[in-house]
Each structure stands twice: as C-alpha cells, then as structure tokens.
Amino acid sequence: MNRTEQYERLAHILKQKNDVLSDLEALTWVEVLWEDFETTLARAGEPYPGEAKSFQYVIQQIDAYGPQLHLFQTKNEKFKHLMSKRDIH
C-alpha cells in the first residue's frame, strides 16, 4: 500500500470516529498527524522508524482524539485551515 492509499485508509477510519469532519478535513488531519510525527522524530535526531510506525501513530491519535478533532481550536497558522466555521458552543 503506498502512502496515498494509507492516508485514504486512515481518513476513512477517522471519518468513522468523527462524522462531523468532511472527507477533505479528515484527509488533511491524517496528513498533518503523519507529518507532525515524522517531523518530531527528525527534530529529536531519532532514526525514521518507517511508514508502518507512522501509520500506527496516526491510528493511536485517531483512537484517542478522533471524535473531538472537529472541536480543535488554535491560533497557529499551520492548523487554522483545519478549523471549520461550525458553532461549537
């Protein structure tokens, strides 16, 4: 399975946990979580453990936070596009 297929599979899993997210939002979240994991390891000087470990990390994040990702709020420009205009109150 190539990385695009892995992203799509993970986005599908995320959508099952959080049906508030659009397909594009779910895919974007998967990409951001994956990239963040790889970037964090690289900054720490850790060796890259491979795509299987990245996939597993994203699964863990989806299991832990997937149902609430649509509530995520930040001032960080990197993540602002992930916040929808939904009224969460």
Number of C-alpha atoms within 10 A of each C-alpha: 7 7 11 11 10 16 21 16 16 22 26 16 17 27 20 14 17 18 13 17 24 14 15 11 20 26 21 17 24 26 20 16 19 21 14 14 17 20 14 11 14 12 8 8 9 11 9 13 10 9 14 9 14 18 19 13 16 25 20 12 15 24 13 11 15 22 17 13 21 21 16 13 12 12 7 8 8 9 14 12 11 21 15 16 6 9 6 8 4
